[in-house]
Amino acid sequence: GGNSEVVRNNETGFLVPPERSDVLADAIIKLLKNKTLQAKFGEGGFMLFQDKYTIEKHCDILAKEYLT
């Protein structure tokens, strides 16, 4: 369930259906062959991390939960 929170299809990576090894293999091959896509996913993942998952963001969320 958590994969779709950090992997956004075609933004930070590929989401593939469970038990579809053929689709997974195609996605891996596509990514291996495309340096531009690798960079796009890397940058997208870093931006998502900076926006939602830094220690400061995590502490802010916890503080709001415990202090309200």
Buried (B, 14 or more C-beta within 10 A) or exposed (E): EEEEEEBBEEBBBBEBEEEEEEBBEEBEEEBEEEEEBEEBBEEBBEEBEEEEEEEEEEEEEEEEEEEE
